[in-house]
Amino acid sequence: MTSQKNLLIQLDNDFKVIRPIHLNLRTGWYDRSRHGPNLCFAKNITVQHIQGRYRLNTKDNEADVQEFFFDMEWSKYYQNGTKIKTISKDIANQYFKNLKYAAKNLLRKILWHIPKNYVCVRISGTGLHFTFFLSGIKNEKQWESITQYFIGKSGLPNSKHAGRLVFGVEYDSTLSSDRKMAEFGSWNKLKKDFKQEVDYLHYNTFMTVDDFISCTDYPFCSNLTEVKYPSKYEAFPVPAKLLEESSCYDFAISKSSGDKLSNSANGSITIASKRNVIEFNGQIPINDPARIISATPYWNMLRNSEASWYERQFLVKFLRWGLNLSQKEILDLLDKYNAWSDYDIRITAFYVVKHFREGTAETKVKKPVRKETLVKYGLV
């Protein structure tokens, strides 16, 4: 039995996991559905090392445990602003010093509340992740508030949609309530051989907080036999002070994903930035829902070439609950009229589907966002 499987069996047993969360595949993420045939309990894993699993949420276990996951990375640009097509070890190592500096800003905030021996550092090949488990989380809102609190307190930018080199947190994955995670022992074979995003093989490996703080170079791991695993995953009782502070924290994501966040006097994040709204020169048919959208603030979200992830979420929520469009109608409309510089039809479909699947964060509130929210984010 592999070290990875031992770790995951212990996770299932210690936290009393009640439904399959482990993807029984060595490469790739295709699991057909959340309840698809490729998901299993750890004891039933059949491959040498799986690619990953779903993050453990309280609904997945009887021990009242919630997993927290923070995705630290840098945007794929050179210092001169040129887009990086394929990442080499030299580039990853060159950027490690700045990545580590940014990550320590977040780590310090976490260690104010969580003992360091409960925090796992996962080295992913270019970025890194902080993972810890808390017991006593009562609902998804508490998880969301705590996650937002740590991101906001760190003052780090969103690395996902940045148009230049930044070192920060990937908001989209960190704030996703139903996300897949690469486990210790997983590898980047698809990124290397299929997507050609990197030119080297790497296996996700574990580091303690102390080891991470002391390392000076990116800790690559090119062989499965060299992968390090935590002895076990342990849950720390959620501190009352953390619950109190996070519940009162006003989190508003920076509209410029590449700019440093700053805190206003009242503690909320309020930086605004220039929006690049591109004029649409085509004709909109009379019965096309886009005619309605064009007279609302949502049209600018659709035509903003650098639209942030939350703008896109607000837009889809309006199309779903405000205009009652079907999943296909929404995807067709977005594909036809969007001006997003990083538009990817597959990624867009993934997030749109979540607005139609019960139990996701996107279906928790079944109505468009309030006008006050749009004002708060500077979208009207």
N, C-alpha and C positions, 0 to 999 in steps of 0.2 A: 504494500500500500504506500502511495506517495505521501510526502510531507504535506503537499497541498490538500489531498483528500483527507488526511488526518485532521488538519486544521478546520476544514469545512464540516466534517462529521462532528467535531467538538462544538463548532458554532451551532449546528442544528440541535445538538443535545442540550448544551448549556442554556440556550435561549428558547428552547421548546418550540422550534420552528414548525408551523402547522401546514405549510403548503410549499411545493417545490419552488425554489428560487435559483437553483444552480443550472446553468446552461451546459448540457452534456455534449459540448463540441470543443474540439481542440483549436480550431481556427474559425473565426467569423462569429456573427451574432444572430444569424437567422433562426428564430425560434417559433415562427409561424404566428404565435400569439402569446399573451402572458400565460395562458394555460396550455400552451402547445406541447407536443410530444417530446421536444428536446429539453424540456425542463424536468428536473428530478430532485429528489432529496440527495444529500451528499453521499449517503451510504450506497446509492445506486449509480454513482458516477462510474463509467466504464472506460473512459479514455485516460491516457497517462496524465495529462494536465489540461484542465478546461480553460477556455478563454476568460470566463467570468461568470457573474451572477447578477441578479437584481439586488439593489441595496435593500437591506433589511429594514422594513418599516414595522411599526407596532402592530399593524393588522396581520403581519406575517408570522407572529410568534405569540406565545402565551406568557412570556416572561416580562411583558411590558417594556421591551427594549427597542430603542430607535437608534439607527445608525446615522452618523453625520459624516459627510464627505465633501472635502474642499479641493477643487481642481485648480492647481497653480500652473500657469504656463506663460509663454511669451508669444506674441503674435508673429506670424511667419514673414518677417521683413528684415532686410539688412539695415544697417545704420543709415544708409543713404536713401532709404525709402523704397528700394526695389524689392519686389515680392520674391520670396525664396520658394523655388520649385521643389528642390530635394534637399533635405537636411542631412548634413554629414556630422560625424562625431566631433570634428573640429569646431563646427558652428555651435553645436549643443554645449560643448565645453566652454567655448568663448563666452556664451551667454549665461553660464551657470552662476557666476558671481552676482550678476544683477538679479537673476531669478531667486537666488538664495536670499538676497537682501530684501526683496519684496515679500518672499514667503515668511521671513522672520517677523515682518510687521503683523501678519496675520497670526502667526504662531504665538507671539507674545500675548495677544488678546485672548487666545484660546487657553493659554497656560495660567491666565489670571483665575480661571474657573475650574480647569480640568487638570489633574495631576499628569505630569509628563509620561509616566509609565502606562497610562491608558491611551496615549496618542500613538498611532502607527504612521510612519512616514513611508509612502509607497513611491518608488523611483520608476517612472514609466518609460524612460528612454529619451525624452526631451524635456518634459515637465516633471511635476511631482504632485503627490496628493497627501493630504492629512485626513486620517480616518479615526473616529472614536465612537464609542457606543455609550448612550445614556439610558438608564432605567428611570421609570417614573414619568415619561412623557405621555400626556393624556390624549393628545389629538394632533392632527397635522398642522394646525395653526401654531402650536407651540414649537414644533420642529421648524416651521417656516420663519417664525419670529427670531428664534435663536440663530438660525443660519444667516438671516439678513443682518442681525445684530453684529455677528463676527465680521461679515464682509464689510459692513458700513464702518465699524470701528477701525478696521485695518486701513481704510482710506485708499484701497487699491482699485485701479480701473478694471473695466471689463475687457478681457483680452480677446473675446470671441469675434467681435465685429470691428475691431480697431483697424484703421486704414494706415497705420504706421507701426513701428516697433514700440510695444509697451510690455511691461512685465506686471502681470496681475492675476485676477481670478476669472475663470471661465464661468460667468454668471449662469448661462443657460443650463449647463449640466449640473452645477452646484445647487441650483434652485429647482431642479426637476424632481418632482415628488415620486416619479416612477421610472427610475433610470437604471441602466445597465452599467456595471463596473468591471473593469479588468482586474482579475484577482492576482495575488502574488503567484508567480509561476506562469502567468500568461505571457504571450510574446507578440511582437509587432510584425509577424510574417506577412500579413495582408498589406500593411503600410509599406513594407519593403518590396515585396515581389509583385503585388497587384496594383496598388495605388502609386507606388514609387514616390512616397512622401519622404522616406528616409532611405539611406543607402547602407544601413548596417542592421544586424539582428540584435535585439535586446529582449531580455526577460524581466518582467516586473519583479523587483526584489525589495525586501524589507530593510528599513533602518530605524534604529531608535532615535529619539529626539537628540540625545547627546551626540550620537555618531553623526547625525545630519549637521548639527551646529559646528562640529569640528572638521568636517570634510572641506577640502579646498578645490577639488575637481569633481566633475560630474561622475557619479559612481555607476558606470556602465556595467551590465551583466550580460555577457554574450553566450553563456552556456547554462542549460537547465540545471546541471549538477551544482552550479555555483549560487543558485537562488537561495536567499535567506528568508525564513518565515518567522512570524511572531510565534511564541510558544503557545499562545491561545488568544482569542479575542475576549476581552473582559469589559463589562459594563460598569460605569460609575454612576451612582445616584445623582440625578440632576440637581445641581445646587439651587436652593431657594432664591439666592441673590441673582443668579443668572436668569431664572424665570421672571423675576421682578423687573430686572433691568431691560431684558429683551422685550417684554410685553409693553413697556413704555417707550421703546425706541422707535423713532420716526424714520423709516427707511424709504428713501426715494432715490432710484438709480440714476446716475449721471446720464444725461442725454447724449453726451459725447463719449463713446465707449473707449476712446483712446486717451482721454484727459484724466489727470489726477483728480480724485474726489476731494472735496473739502467740506467741513462741517460748518453750518451756519450757527448763529448764536443759540438757536433753540434745539440744536442737535440733529436737524435733518439735513440731508445732502441735497443741495439746491443748485448746483452748477448747471447752466444752460449753455447751449452751443449753437452755432450756425447750422441750419438745416438745408440740405441741397435738394430742393423740390424741383423735379424736372417736368416741364410742360408737356402735356399729351396733345399731339397734333392730329391724331386720328379722329374718326367719327364714331360716336357711341350710339348704337341702335336704340330706337325709341323704347323698346321693352326690356332693354338690358338693365339689370340692377345697378350697374355702374353709373347710370344717370342719377340715381338717388344719392349714391355715395359722393358723386362729384360736387354736390351741394353741401357736404358736411366736412368736418375736420379730418375724417377718415381718409378722404381722397389724398391729402398731403402725406399721410402715413404710407399710402400705397405708392405714391410717386416720389417719396424721399429716397434718394439713392443710398443713403447711409442709415436707413431706418433701423432703430435698435430693436432688440428682440421683444421688448415689452410693447413697443408700438405695434408690432406685427400681431402680438397676442391680443391687444385691445381691438385691432381691426377684425381679426377672425371672430372674436367674441361678438362684435357688432353684427357681422354677417350671419353668424349662427343664430343668435338670439334676438337681434334687432330686426333683421330682414327675413329670418326663418329660411335661409338658403340651405340646400342639401350639401353634403360633403363634396359631391362632384361639382355642383354649381360654384362652390367657394374656390375649389382648386382651379376650375376653368377661368374664373374671374381673375384670380391672382396671376395665373399664367399669362393672361392676355394683357393686363393693364399695369402690372407692377414695374417699378423702375429700380429695384434693388440691385446694387452692384454685385452682391454675392449670392444672387438668387440661385437656388438649387431645387429643382422640382421634387426630388426624393426627400430632401430634408424638410421642405415645406409640407409635403404630404404627411410626413411623420408627425409633425406638430398639429396639423389640422385634424388628423384622426383623433388625437387626444381630446379634442373638443366634442367628440361624439361618443366617447367611451366612458361609461359610468364608472365612478370610483377614482377618476383622476382629479388633480387640482383644478383643471380647466372646467370641469363640470360641477364643481362645488357650488358656484354661483351661476345660476342660469338666467342671466340678463346682462345687457351691455354695461360697461363700466359707467359710473356716474360722471356727470359733467365736471363735478368738483375734482375728480381724479384726473381728468384730462387737463384741467387748469393747473393742478399741482405739478404735473409733468411737463407743463409748458407746451401742450399740444393744441391749444385753442387760443 
